[in-house]
């Protein structure tokens, strides 16, 4: 690891080893229908992609869905 580097190379902001997810810093309101769709989509496919215009909440929705699916992926996501 380079001198002064706090994270190993290749580990980005908010990412950690071991399949840990970043901590949510704000509340999560709504999106229950979308979360249900994501959970069902993971029953049919190993990879699901969320798309939408920037700023509508794809990343936060994906993180919330990942937290709900954590038990299905014991090796990490």
PDB file of N, CA, C and O in Angstrom:
ATOM      1  N   UNK A   1       0.854  -1.174   0.000  1.00  0.00           N
ATOM      2  CA  UNK A   1       0.000   0.000   0.000  1.00  0.00           C
ATOM      3  C   UNK A   1       0.901   1.239   0.000  1.00  0.00           C
ATOM      4  O   UNK A   1       1.859   1.291   0.772  1.00  0.00           O
ATOM      5  N   UNK A   2       0.621   2.234  -0.842  1.00  0.00           N
ATOM      6  CA  UNK A   2       1.448   3.436  -0.889  1.00  0.00           C
ATOM      7  C   UNK A   2       1.457   4.152   0.460  1.00  0.00           C
ATOM      8  O   UNK A   2       0.466   4.125   1.189  1.00  0.00           O
ATOM      9  N   UNK A   3       2.575   4.789   0.787  1.00  0.00           N
ATOM     10  CA  UNK A   3       2.689   5.534   2.046  1.00  0.00           C
ATOM     11  C   UNK A   3       1.615   6.601   2.123  1.00  0.00           C
ATOM     12  O   UNK A   3       1.371   7.320   1.153  1.00  0.00           O
ATOM     13  N   UNK A   4       0.975   6.703   3.272  1.00  0.00           N
ATOM     14  CA  UNK A   4      -0.061   7.704   3.487  1.00  0.00           C
ATOM     15  C   UNK A   4      -1.428   7.308   2.966  1.00  0.00           C
ATOM     16  O   UNK A   4      -2.391   8.051   3.155  1.00  0.00           O
ATOM     17  N   UNK A   5      -1.541   6.161   2.317  1.00  0.00           N
ATOM     18  CA  UNK A   5      -2.825   5.699   1.777  1.00  0.00           C
ATOM     19  C   UNK A   5      -3.573   4.947   2.872  1.00  0.00           C
ATOM     20  O   UNK A   5      -3.044   4.001   3.456  1.00  0.00           O
ATOM     21  N   UNK A   6      -4.793   5.365   3.145  1.00  0.00           N
ATOM     22  CA  UNK A   6      -5.580   4.742   4.197  1.00  0.00           C
ATOM     23  C   UNK A   6      -6.349   3.525   3.716  1.00  0.00           C
ATOM     24  O   UNK A   6      -6.765   2.698   4.527  1.00  0.00           O
ATOM     25  N   UNK A   7      -6.544   3.401   2.415  1.00  0.00           N
ATOM     26  CA  UNK A   7      -7.300   2.282   1.853  1.00  0.00           C
ATOM     27  C   UNK A   7      -6.414   1.539   0.867  1.00  0.00           C
ATOM     28  O   UNK A   7      -5.584   2.156   0.200  1.00  0.00           O
ATOM     29  N   UNK A   8      -6.575   0.226   0.764  1.00  0.00           N
ATOM     30  CA  UNK A   8      -5.826  -0.507  -0.256  1.00  0.00           C
ATOM     31  C   UNK A   8      -6.217  -0.021  -1.644  1.00  0.00           C
ATOM     32  O   UNK A   8      -7.372   0.351  -1.853  1.00  0.00           O
ATOM     33  N   UNK A   9      -5.287  -0.013  -2.605  1.00  0.00           N
ATOM     34  CA  UNK A   9      -5.639   0.381  -3.976  1.00  0.00           C
ATOM     35  C   UNK A   9      -6.797  -0.461  -4.505  1.00  0.00           C
ATOM     36  O   UNK A   9      -6.866  -1.664  -4.251  1.00  0.00           O
ATOM     37  N   UNK A  10      -7.702   0.175  -5.237  1.00  0.00           N
ATOM     38  CA  UNK A  10      -8.833  -0.534  -5.824  1.00  0.00           C
ATOM     39  C   UNK A  10     -10.085  -0.494  -4.978  1.00  0.00           C
ATOM     40  O   UNK A  10     -11.160  -0.869  -5.446  1.00  0.00           O
ATOM     41  N   UNK A  11      -9.968  -0.047  -3.741  1.00  0.00           N
ATOM     42  CA  UNK A  11     -11.153   0.057  -2.889  1.00  0.00           C
ATOM     43  C   UNK A  11     -11.621   1.504  -2.955  1.00  0.00           C
ATOM     44  O   UNK A  11     -10.902   2.411  -2.537  1.00  0.00           O
ATOM     45  N   UNK A  12     -12.823   1.723  -3.479  1.00  0.00           N
ATOM     46  CA  UNK A  12     -13.328   3.072  -3.685  1.00  0.00           C
ATOM     47  C   UNK A  12     -14.003   3.647  -2.459  1.00  0.00           C
ATOM     48  O   UNK A  12     -14.083   2.997  -1.416  1.00  0.00           O
ATOM     49  N   UNK A  13     -14.481   4.850  -2.589  1.00  0.00           N
ATOM     50  CA  UNK A  13     -15.151   5.550  -1.500  1.00  0.00           C
ATOM     51  C   UNK A  13     -16.396   4.789  -1.068  1.00  0.00           C
ATOM     52  O   UNK A  13     -17.246   4.459  -1.896  1.00  0.00           O
ATOM     53  N   UNK A  14     -16.505   4.513   0.210  1.00  0.00           N
ATOM     54  CA  UNK A  14     -17.681   3.827   0.739  1.00  0.00           C
ATOM     55  C   UNK A  14     -17.649   2.324   0.597  1.00  0.00           C
ATOM     56  O   UNK A  14     -18.510   1.645   1.157  1.00  0.00           O
ATOM     57  N   UNK A  15     -16.683   1.771  -0.137  1.00  0.00           N
ATOM     58  CA  UNK A  15     -16.600   0.332  -0.324  1.00  0.00           C
ATOM     59  C   UNK A  15     -15.652  -0.257   0.709  1.00  0.00           C
ATOM     60  O   UNK A  15     -14.648   0.360   1.067  1.00  0.00           O
ATOM     61  N   UNK A  16     -15.973  -1.442   1.180  1.00  0.00           N
ATOM     62  CA  UNK A  16     -15.139  -2.127   2.143  1.00  0.00           C
ATOM     63  C   UNK A  16     -15.031  -3.583   1.741  1.00  0.00           C
ATOM     64  O   UNK A  16     -15.871  -4.087   0.996  1.00  0.00           O
ATOM     65  N   UNK A  17     -14.020  -4.255   2.221  1.00  0.00           N
ATOM     66  CA  UNK A  17     -13.874  -5.678   1.954  1.00  0.00           C
ATOM     67  C   UNK A  17     -14.896  -6.458   2.763  1.00  0.00           C
ATOM     68  O   UNK A  17     -15.416  -5.959   3.761  1.00  0.00           O
ATOM     69  N   UNK A  18     -15.183  -7.669   2.339  1.00  0.00           N
ATOM     70  CA  UNK A  18     -16.065  -8.543   3.099  1.00  0.00           C
ATOM     71  C   UNK A  18     -17.535  -8.366   2.811  1.00  0.00           C
ATOM     72  O   UNK A  18     -18.365  -8.867   3.570  1.00  0.00           O
ATOM     73  N   UNK A  19     -17.893  -7.673   1.747  1.00  0.00           N
ATOM     74  CA  UNK A  19     -19.296  -7.523   1.394  1.00  0.00           C
ATOM     75  C   UNK A  19     -20.066  -6.545   2.258  1.00  0.00           C
ATOM     76  O   UNK A  19     -21.297  -6.532   2.223  1.00  0.00           O
ATOM     77  N   UNK A  20     -19.376  -5.730   3.028  1.00  0.00           N
ATOM     78  CA  UNK A  20     -20.058  -4.758   3.872  1.00  0.00           C
ATOM     79  C   UNK A  20     -20.567  -3.610   3.020  1.00  0.00           C
ATOM     80  O   UNK A  20     -19.914  -3.197   2.061  1.00  0.00           O
ATOM     81  N   UNK A  21     -21.735  -3.100   3.376  1.00  0.00           N
ATOM     82  CA  UNK A  21     -22.331  -1.992   2.641  1.00  0.00           C
ATOM     83  C   UNK A  21     -22.122  -0.700   3.410  1.00  0.00           C
ATOM     84  O   UNK A  21     -22.008  -0.722   4.635  1.00  0.00           O
ATOM     85  N   UNK A  22     -22.070   0.441   2.699  1.00  0.00           N
ATOM     86  CA  UNK A  22     -21.934   1.720   3.389  1.00  0.00           C
ATOM     87  C   UNK A  22     -23.118   1.974   4.320  1.00  0.00           C
ATOM     88  O   UNK A  22     -24.223   1.491   4.071  1.00  0.00           O
ATOM     89  N   UNK A  23     -22.892   2.716   5.367  1.00  0.00           N
ATOM     90  CA  UNK A  23     -23.944   3.073   6.314  1.00  0.00           C
ATOM     91  C   UNK A  23     -24.815   4.155   5.696  1.00  0.00           C
ATOM     92  O   UNK A  23     -24.302   5.110   5.114  1.00  0.00           O
ATOM     93  N   UNK A  24     -26.130   4.011   5.819  1.00  0.00           N
ATOM     94  CA  UNK A  24     -27.037   5.051   5.326  1.00  0.00           C
ATOM     95  C   UNK A  24     -26.987   6.220   6.288  1.00  0.00           C
ATOM     96  O   UNK A  24     -27.119   6.043   7.499  1.00  0.00           O
ATOM     97  N   UNK A  25     -26.798   7.401   5.754  1.00  0.00           N
ATOM     98  CA  UNK A  25     -26.686   8.593   6.593  1.00  0.00           C
ATOM     99  C   UNK A  25     -27.980   9.394   6.668  1.00  0.00           C
ATOM    100  O   UNK A  25     -28.072  10.360   7.426  1.00  0.00           O
ATOM    101  N   UNK A  26     -28.962   9.005   5.898  1.00  0.00           N
ATOM    102  CA  UNK A  26     -30.254   9.694   5.905  1.00  0.00           C
ATOM    103  C   UNK A  26     -31.357   8.642   5.797  1.00  0.00           C
ATOM    104  O   UNK A  26     -31.101   7.497   5.424  1.00  0.00           O
ATOM    105  N   UNK A  27     -32.567   9.037   6.124  1.00  0.00           N
ATOM    106  CA  UNK A  27     -33.693   8.119   6.052  1.00  0.00           C
ATOM    107  C   UNK A  27     -34.001   7.700   4.630  1.00  0.00           C
ATOM    108  O   UNK A  27     -33.579   8.339   3.667  1.00  0.00           O
ATOM    109  N   UNK A  28     -34.743   6.617   4.519  1.00  0.00           N
ATOM    110  CA  UNK A  28     -35.129   6.084   3.215  1.00  0.00           C
ATOM    111  C   UNK A  28     -36.649   6.031   3.200  1.00  0.00           C
ATOM    112  O   UNK A  28     -37.254   5.286   3.970  1.00  0.00           O
ATOM    113  N   UNK A  29     -37.264   6.813   2.331  1.00  0.00           N
ATOM    114  CA  UNK A  29     -38.723   6.919   2.294  1.00  0.00           C
ATOM    115  C   UNK A  29     -39.231   6.403   0.955  1.00  0.00           C
ATOM    116  O   UNK A  29     -38.700   6.748  -0.101  1.00  0.00           O
ATOM    117  N   UNK A  30     -40.262   5.576   1.015  1.00  0.00           N
ATOM    118  CA  UNK A  30     -40.882   5.089  -0.209  1.00  0.00           C
ATOM    119  C   UNK A  30     -40.063   4.024  -0.907  1.00  0.00           C
ATOM    120  O   UNK A  30     -39.209   3.384  -0.293  1.00  0.00           O
ATOM    121  N   UNK A  31     -40.321   3.835  -2.179  1.00  0.00           N
ATOM    122  CA  UNK A  31     -39.631   2.869  -3.028  1.00  0.00           C
ATOM    123  C   UNK A  31     -39.913   1.418  -2.649  1.00  0.00           C
ATOM    124  O   UNK A  31     -39.173   0.528  -3.069  1.00  0.00           O
ATOM    125  N   UNK A  32     -40.946   1.158  -1.877  1.00  0.00           N
ATOM    126  CA  UNK A  32     -41.256  -0.219  -1.500  1.00  0.00           C
ATOM    127  C   UNK A  32     -41.601  -1.062  -2.722  1.00  0.00           C
ATOM    128  O   UNK A  32     -41.208  -2.226  -2.807  1.00  0.00           O
ATOM    129  N   UNK A  33     -42.328  -0.483  -3.658  1.00  0.00           N
ATOM    130  CA  UNK A  33     -42.676  -1.224  -4.878  1.00  0.00           C
ATOM    131  C   UNK A  33     -41.412  -1.573  -5.669  1.00  0.00           C
ATOM    132  O   UNK A  33     -41.261  -2.695  -6.153  1.00  0.00           O
ATOM    133  N   UNK A  34     -40.505  -0.594  -5.794  1.00  0.00           N
ATOM    134  CA  UNK A  34     -39.259  -0.837  -6.522  1.00  0.00           C
ATOM    135  C   UNK A  34     -38.402  -1.886  -5.818  1.00  0.00           C
ATOM    136  O   UNK A  34     -37.790  -2.726  -6.477  1.00  0.00           O
ATOM    137  N   UNK A  35     -38.353  -1.847  -4.491  1.00  0.00           N
ATOM    138  CA  UNK A  35     -37.578  -2.837  -3.740  1.00  0.00           C
ATOM    139  C   UNK A  35     -38.145  -4.237  -3.958  1.00  0.00           C
ATOM    140  O   UNK A  35     -37.391  -5.200  -4.099  1.00  0.00           O
ATOM    141  N   UNK A  36     -39.458  -4.348  -3.986  1.00  0.00           N
ATOM    142  CA  UNK A  36     -40.091  -5.634  -4.256  1.00  0.00           C
ATOM    143  C   UNK A  36     -39.746  -6.143  -5.644  1.00  0.00           C
ATOM    144  O   UNK A  36     -39.476  -7.331  -5.825  1.00  0.00           O
ATOM    145  N   UNK A  37     -39.754  -5.248  -6.625  1.00  0.00           N
ATOM    146  CA  UNK A  37     -39.388  -5.631  -7.992  1.00  0.00           C
ATOM    147  C   UNK A  37     -37.934  -6.105  -8.054  1.00  0.00           C
ATOM    148  O   UNK A  37     -37.619  -7.071  -8.749  1.00  0.00           O
ATOM    149  N   UNK A  38     -37.059  -5.423  -7.330  1.00  0.00           N
ATOM    150  CA  UNK A  38     -35.648  -5.825  -7.327  1.00  0.00           C
ATOM    151  C   UNK A  38     -35.466  -7.194  -6.682  1.00  0.00           C
ATOM    152  O   UNK A  38     -34.708  -8.021  -7.187  1.00  0.00           O
ATOM    153  N   UNK A  39     -36.143  -7.432  -5.591  1.00  0.00           N
ATOM    154  CA  UNK A  39     -36.028  -8.734  -4.921  1.00  0.00           C
ATOM    155  C   UNK A  39     -36.510  -9.854  -5.845  1.00  0.00           C
ATOM    156  O   UNK A  39     -35.889 -10.915  -5.917  1.00  0.00           O
ATOM    157  N   UNK A  40     -37.622  -9.614  -6.554  1.00  0.00           N
ATOM    158  CA  UNK A  40     -38.128 -10.616  -7.499  1.00  0.00           C
ATOM    159  C   UNK A  40     -37.176 -10.785  -8.683  1.00  0.00           C
ATOM    160  O   UNK A  40     -36.988 -11.896  -9.178  1.00  0.00           O
ATOM    161  N   UNK A  41     -36.573  -9.675  -9.137  1.00  0.00           N
ATOM    162  CA  UNK A  41     -35.642  -9.756 -10.267  1.00  0.00           C
ATOM    163  C   UNK A  41     -34.434 -10.618  -9.916  1.00  0.00           C
ATOM    164  O   UNK A  41     -33.932 -11.348 -10.771  1.00  0.00           O
ATOM    165  N   UNK A  42     -33.956 -10.548  -8.665  1.00  0.00           N
ATOM    166  CA  UNK A  42     -32.811 -11.357  -8.255  1.00  0.00           C
ATOM    167  C   UNK A  42     -33.166 -12.832  -8.111  1.00  0.00           C
ATOM    168  O   UNK A  42     -32.271 -13.673  -8.035  1.00  0.00           O
ATOM    169  N   UNK A  43     -34.439 -13.156  -8.073  1.00  0.00           N
ATOM    170  CA  UNK A  43     -34.840 -14.566  -8.089  1.00  0.00           C
ATOM    171  C   UNK A  43     -34.692 -15.154  -9.487  1.00  0.00           C
ATOM    172  O   UNK A  43     -34.552 -16.366  -9.648  1.00  0.00           O
ATOM    173  N   UNK A  44     -34.722 -14.280 -10.502  1.00  0.00           N
ATOM    174  CA  UNK A  44     -34.661 -14.730 -11.894  1.00  0.00           C
ATOM    175  C   UNK A  44     -33.296 -14.539 -12.541  1.00  0.00           C
ATOM    176  O   UNK A  44     -32.971 -15.235 -13.504  1.00  0.00           O
ATOM    177  N   UNK A  45     -32.495 -13.614 -12.034  1.00  0.00           N
ATOM    178  CA  UNK A  45     -31.209 -13.303 -12.671  1.00  0.00           C
ATOM    179  C   UNK A  45     -30.160 -12.975 -11.612  1.00  0.00           C
ATOM    180  O   UNK A  45     -30.486 -12.419 -10.563  1.00  0.00           O
ATOM    181  N   UNK A  46     -28.890 -13.322 -11.885  1.00  0.00           N
ATOM    182  CA  UNK A  46     -27.835 -13.026 -10.923  1.00  0.00           C
ATOM    183  C   UNK A  46     -27.352 -11.576 -10.977  1.00  0.00           C
ATOM    184  O   UNK A  46     -26.650 -11.126 -10.071  1.00  0.00           O
ATOM    185  N   UNK A  47     -27.721 -10.844 -12.028  1.00  0.00           N
ATOM    186  CA  UNK A  47     -27.284  -9.467 -12.193  1.00  0.00           C
ATOM    187  C   UNK A  47     -28.486  -8.620 -12.583  1.00  0.00           C
ATOM    188  O   UNK A  47     -29.224  -8.963 -13.507  1.00  0.00           O
ATOM    189  N   UNK A  48     -28.678  -7.520 -11.879  1.00  0.00           N
ATOM    190  CA  UNK A  48     -29.781  -6.604 -12.156  1.00  0.00           C
ATOM    191  C   UNK A  48     -29.193  -5.205 -12.270  1.00  0.00           C
ATOM    192  O   UNK A  48     -28.351  -4.815 -11.462  1.00  0.00           O
ATOM    193  N   UNK A  49     -29.632  -4.452 -13.268  1.00  0.00           N
ATOM    194  CA  UNK A  49     -29.132  -3.092 -13.484  1.00  0.00           C
ATOM    195  C   UNK A  49     -30.264  -2.097 -13.279  1.00  0.00           C
ATOM    196  O   UNK A  49     -31.365  -2.283 -13.796  1.00  0.00           O
ATOM    197  N   UNK A  50     -29.990  -1.047 -12.527  1.00  0.00           N
ATOM    198  CA  UNK A  50     -30.943   0.050 -12.347  1.00  0.00           C
ATOM    199  C   UNK A  50     -30.504   1.209 -13.225  1.00  0.00           C
ATOM    200  O   UNK A  50     -29.326   1.565 -13.244  1.00  0.00           O
ATOM    201  N   UNK A  51     -31.436   1.793 -13.946  1.00  0.00           N
ATOM    202  CA  UNK A  51     -31.119   2.942 -14.784  1.00  0.00           C
ATOM    203  C   UNK A  51     -32.132   4.042 -14.538  1.00  0.00           C
ATOM    204  O   UNK A  51     -33.269   3.780 -14.146  1.00  0.00           O
ATOM    205  N   UNK A  52     -31.716   5.260 -14.770  1.00  0.00           N
ATOM    206  CA  UNK A  52     -32.595   6.406 -14.618  1.00  0.00           C
ATOM    207  C   UNK A  52     -31.787   7.673 -14.709  1.00  0.00           C
ATOM    208  O   UNK A  52     -30.557   7.629 -14.674  1.00  0.00           O
ATOM    209  N   UNK A  53     -32.452   8.799 -14.824  1.00  0.00           N
ATOM    210  CA  UNK A  53     -31.720  10.069 -14.872  1.00  0.00           C
ATOM    211  C   UNK A  53     -30.998  10.310 -13.547  1.00  0.00           C
ATOM    212  O   UNK A  53     -31.465   9.889 -12.488  1.00  0.00           O
ATOM    213  N   UNK A  54     -29.877  10.977 -13.618  1.00  0.00           N
ATOM    214  CA  UNK A  54     -29.091  11.245 -12.423  1.00  0.00           C
ATOM    215  C   UNK A  54     -29.896  11.930 -11.327  1.00  0.00           C
ATOM    216  O   UNK A  54     -30.681  12.842 -11.588  1.00  0.00           O
ATOM    217  N   UNK A  55     -29.688  11.476 -10.103  1.00  0.00           N
ATOM    218  CA  UNK A  55     -30.298  12.133  -8.954  1.00  0.00           C
ATOM    219  C   UNK A  55     -31.662  11.630  -8.537  1.00  0.00           C
ATOM    220  O   UNK A  55     -32.272  12.217  -7.643  1.00  0.00           O
ATOM    221  N   UNK A  56     -32.172  10.558  -9.150  1.00  0.00           N
ATOM    222  CA  UNK A  56     -33.501  10.078  -8.771  1.00  0.00           C
ATOM    223  C   UNK A  56     -33.461   8.954  -7.735  1.00  0.00           C
ATOM    224  O   UNK A  56     -34.507   8.493  -7.278  1.00  0.00           O
ATOM    225  N   UNK A  57     -32.251   8.511  -7.362  1.00  0.00           N
ATOM    226  CA  UNK A  57     -32.154   7.557  -6.266  1.00  0.00           C
ATOM    227  C   UNK A  57     -31.797   6.134  -6.615  1.00  0.00           C
ATOM    228  O   UNK A  57     -32.054   5.225  -5.825  1.00  0.00           O
ATOM    229  N   UNK A  58     -31.200   5.912  -7.799  1.00  0.00           N
ATOM    230  CA  UNK A  58     -30.833   4.542  -8.167  1.00  0.00           C
ATOM    231  C   UNK A  58     -29.836   3.941  -7.179  1.00  0.00           C
ATOM    232  O   UNK A  58     -30.004   2.802  -6.742  1.00  0.00           O
ATOM    233  N   UNK A  59     -28.815   4.690  -6.831  1.00  0.00           N
ATOM    234  CA  UNK A  59     -27.776   4.154  -5.937  1.00  0.00           C
ATOM    235  C   UNK A  59     -28.334   3.836  -4.557  1.00  0.00           C
ATOM    236  O   UNK A  59     -28.047   2.773  -4.007  1.00  0.00           O
ATOM    237  N   UNK A  60     -29.118   4.731  -3.998  1.00  0.00           N
ATOM    238  CA  UNK A  60     -29.685   4.483  -2.674  1.00  0.00           C
ATOM    239  C   UNK A  60     -30.660   3.321  -2.700  1.00  0.00           C
ATOM    240  O   UNK A  60     -30.707   2.531  -1.758  1.00  0.00           O
ATOM    241  N   UNK A  61     -31.440   3.207  -3.769  1.00  0.00           N
ATOM    242  CA  UNK A  61     -32.366   2.090  -3.884  1.00  0.00           C
ATOM    243  C   UNK A  61     -31.593   0.775  -4.019  1.00  0.00           C
ATOM    244  O   UNK A  61     -31.968  -0.232  -3.419  1.00  0.00           O
ATOM    245  N   UNK A  62     -30.517   0.787  -4.804  1.00  0.00           N
ATOM    246  CA  UNK A  62     -29.691  -0.415  -4.961  1.00  0.00           C
ATOM    247  C   UNK A  62     -29.065  -0.823  -3.632  1.00  0.00           C
ATOM    248  O   UNK A  62     -29.042  -2.009  -3.300  1.00  0.00           O
ATOM    249  N   UNK A  63     -28.562   0.137  -2.872  1.00  0.00           N
ATOM    250  CA  UNK A  63     -27.965  -0.176  -1.569  1.00  0.00           C
ATOM    251  C   UNK A  63     -29.003  -0.727  -0.601  1.00  0.00           C
ATOM    252  O   UNK A  63     -28.710  -1.653   0.155  1.00  0.00           O
ATOM    253  N   UNK A  64     -30.192  -0.179  -0.614  1.00  0.00           N
ATOM    254  CA  UNK A  64     -31.250  -0.678   0.277  1.00  0.00           C
ATOM    255  C   UNK A  64     -31.655  -2.090  -0.138  1.00  0.00           C
ATOM    256  O   UNK A  64     -31.870  -2.949   0.717  1.00  0.00           O
ATOM    257  N   UNK A  65     -31.761  -2.336  -1.449  1.00  0.00           N
ATOM    258  CA  UNK A  65     -32.096  -3.682  -1.922  1.00  0.00           C
ATOM    259  C   UNK A  65     -30.990  -4.668  -1.544  1.00  0.00           C
ATOM    260  O   UNK A  65     -31.271  -5.790  -1.123  1.00  0.00           O
ATOM    261  N   UNK A  66     -29.727  -4.245  -1.698  1.00  0.00           N
ATOM    262  CA  UNK A  66     -28.605  -5.115  -1.340  1.00  0.00           C
ATOM    263  C   UNK A  66     -28.636  -5.472   0.136  1.00  0.00           C
ATOM    264  O   UNK A  66     -28.357  -6.612   0.506  1.00  0.00           O
ATOM    265  N   UNK A  67     -28.969  -4.519   0.970  1.00  0.00           N
ATOM    266  CA  UNK A  67     -29.052  -4.791   2.410  1.00  0.00           C
ATOM    267  C   UNK A  67     -30.136  -5.832   2.690  1.00  0.00           C
ATOM    268  O   UNK A  67     -29.965  -6.686   3.560  1.00  0.00           O
ATOM    269  N   UNK A  68     -31.238  -5.765   1.964  1.00  0.00           N
ATOM    270  CA  UNK A  68     -32.321  -6.719   2.149  1.00  0.00           C
ATOM    271  C   UNK A  68     -32.014  -8.105   1.602  1.00  0.00           C
ATOM    272  O   UNK A  68     -32.636  -9.091   1.999  1.00  0.00           O
ATOM    273  N   UNK A  69     -31.050  -8.176   0.686  1.00  0.00           N
ATOM    274  CA  UNK A  69     -30.685  -9.451   0.057  1.00  0.00           C
ATOM    275  C   UNK A  69     -29.406 -10.040   0.621  1.00  0.00           C
ATOM    276  O   UNK A  69     -28.937 -11.068   0.132  1.00  0.00           O
ATOM    277  N   UNK A  70     -28.841  -9.425   1.619  1.00  0.00           N
ATOM    278  CA  UNK A  70     -27.536  -9.819   2.160  1.00  0.00           C
ATOM    279  C   UNK A  70     -27.471 -11.291   2.540  1.00  0.00           C
ATOM    280  O   UNK A  70     -26.447 -11.933   2.305  1.00  0.00           O
ATOM    281  N   UNK A  71     -28.537 -11.849   3.123  1.00  0.00           N
ATOM    282  CA  UNK A  71     -28.531 -13.246   3.548  1.00  0.00           C
ATOM    283  C   UNK A  71     -28.414 -14.208   2.366  1.00  0.00           C
ATOM    284  O   UNK A  71     -27.889 -15.310   2.524  1.00  0.00           O
ATOM    285  N   UNK A  72     -28.895 -13.812   1.185  1.00  0.00           N
ATOM    286  CA  UNK A  72     -28.826 -14.673   0.002  1.00  0.00           C
ATOM    287  C   UNK A  72     -27.427 -14.730  -0.586  1.00  0.00           C
ATOM    288  O   UNK A  72     -27.123 -15.622  -1.378  1.00  0.00           O
ATOM    289  N   UNK A  73     -26.568 -13.779  -0.205  1.00  0.00           N
ATOM    290  CA  UNK A  73     -25.217 -13.692  -0.756  1.00  0.00           C
ATOM    291  C   UNK A  73     -24.205 -13.639   0.392  1.00  0.00           C
ATOM    292  O   UNK A  73     -23.637 -12.582   0.668  1.00  0.00           O
ATOM    293  N   UNK A  74     -23.974 -14.787   1.070  1.00  0.00           N
ATOM    294  CA  UNK A  74     -23.099 -14.774   2.236  1.00  0.00           C
ATOM    295  C   UNK A  74     -21.641 -14.419   1.936  1.00  0.00           C
ATOM    296  O   UNK A  74     -20.902 -14.034   2.842  1.00  0.00           O
ATOM    297  N   UNK A  75     -21.222 -14.546   0.676  1.00  0.00           N
ATOM    298  CA  UNK A  75     -19.857 -14.191   0.301  1.00  0.00           C
ATOM    299  C   UNK A  75     -19.704 -12.722  -0.050  1.00  0.00           C
ATOM    300  O   UNK A  75     -18.603 -12.278  -0.374  1.00  0.00           O
ATOM    301  N   UNK A  76     -20.775 -11.970   0.006  1.00  0.00           N
ATOM    302  CA  UNK A  76     -20.732 -10.540  -0.318  1.00  0.00           C
ATOM    303  C   UNK A  76     -21.401 -10.226  -1.630  1.00  0.00           C
ATOM    304  O   UNK A  76     -21.729 -11.115  -2.417  1.00  0.00           O
ATOM    305  N   UNK A  77     -21.597  -8.946  -1.848  1.00  0.00           N
ATOM    306  CA  UNK A  77     -22.275  -8.472  -3.041  1.00  0.00           C
ATOM    307  C   UNK A  77     -21.370  -7.539  -3.808  1.00  0.00           C
ATOM    308  O   UNK A  77     -21.759  -7.025  -4.857  1.00  0.00           O
TER     309      UNK A  77
END
